[in-house]
Every structure is written in structure tokens, then in C-alpha cells.
């Protein structure tokens, strides 16, 4: 549902790890630049559509080929990178999955969110997700699919932009206008569908509606036949940490009926989780 497909745009894991940031952080005496380069290389897989060769890893990470070869060799020995099963190039290794599991398992917010999302999924029978806010994007951390989902809609770690998604707009609605403008201006606003919003004025219209309603609505923003609702999850300091998403098909619901039927349930779930953080 609230999900990108290759026919629209590949946003799987648009990385916020910047090469200049890594190099500038090298001025910090505690900063280990060798580790930063390894992260830069691993981050290349976030936008990959297929296994990557050494040359591709070098080009996408900005590292020279010699450094790339040494880092790949080390990461492969540690199980963090491996050859794909058809020997076309390199892919993240199985050890990355166990590290991702550890991240999810030890996240106290997700621990508290699990029973809330399970109950929301039981009551709506639509797709329910929780995402974590990461600057210009949201990272899906928990996913409870409905009966008709594409493969990528089941993957944790997948990302969507904040500026045009229900969960993202619900996060933006809890920020100041200047911060919203900064995030929108730094976002890749290549459209997913003919209806995807692209301007700051359009984003602010959605933000204003979300502030008034207490939840955000996105119609045909990532998929042509999708409606999605979103509410921000707030921490004790009053800052958004992520969002809850509820997505359905416009083939089964009108936008008005979907919001009327499910928005209050989603709001209650978001408020309950926020009160626990």
C-alpha cells in the first residue's frame, strides 16, 4: 500500500550518510575514518537494484578501487558482505540481518508499539506499519501487511519520503514551518505518480489539514490506488520519533470513507504509544 514500486521510483533506503560529512567528521579525534569508509561502502547497497561489482561499489561510495577492494575483503571475511548466489556481484551478508534484528529487538519504542499495532491490525484488517523518522525520510521498522501487498511492502528497513506520505506529513505537522521548509527543500521530490505533490505550498496544505484533523491523509501519492492515514508518534520532549501508518486500497474504499472509518482508531493508537514514551 503506502509503498514505492519500481514502476514509479526506487526509494529503498535513500541514504542520509554523506561523504562530506564523513570526511569533515574526521576532524573529531574520536572519529574513526576507516569505520566511516566501511559505512559509506555498505550504504551503497541502499539504492542498489541488483548485486554490485567492485567498480560499482567504488563509484557509488566515492572510494577509490584499492580502498574498496580492501574494505570489501574485510567485510566479506566478517560476514557483512557476500557474493550473490549467481555470482553477479556483492550483496549484504546474512550477518546484517542479525544486526537488524538486534536493532529492532532492543528498541524500547518498538517493544511498546507491538501490542498496539497488533490490536490496530486486528480491528482494521488493513495494513499497519510503524516507521522511525530519519530526517527527510521514514524508515519502516514494523510491518503488518494486509491480504494484497507487493513484496517491498513487507520489508522492514524500507524507506519513504516525509514530504508526500501520510506518516511523513503527520511528522512534519508537529514541526515548525521553517524546519518543514528545510526538510522539503533537501528532499528528492521526483514524483511517484501523476498526483504526487512536489512543491512546498502543496506540502504545507497537507500539513495544515493534518494539524486541523490530528492525522494526515495521503491519496495516490506513492501508488495510484492507495489511500493512507498517518499519525505522529511523539516522545516526552514533544518531538516526533516516527509515525503509525494505516493504508488501504481505493478500489475498496473512498478516501472519505476510509478516513471516517479508521482515523479515530489510528489516532488512539498513536496517542497511546506516545503516552508510553
Secondary structure, 3 states (H helix, E strand, C coil): CCCCCCCCCCCCCCCCCCHHHHHHHCCCCCCCHHHHHHHHHHHHHHHCCCCECHHHHHHHHCCCHHHHHHHHHHHHHCCCEEECCCCCCEEECHHHHHHHHHHHHCCHHHHHHHHHHHHHHHHHCCEEEEEEEECCEEEEEEEECCCCCCHHHHCCCCEEECCCCHHHHHHHCCCCHHHHHHHHHHCCCCCCCCCCCCCHHHHHHHHHHHHHHCCEEEECCCCCCEEEEEEEEECCCCCEEEEEEEEEECCCCCHHHHHHHHHHHHHHHHHHHHHCC
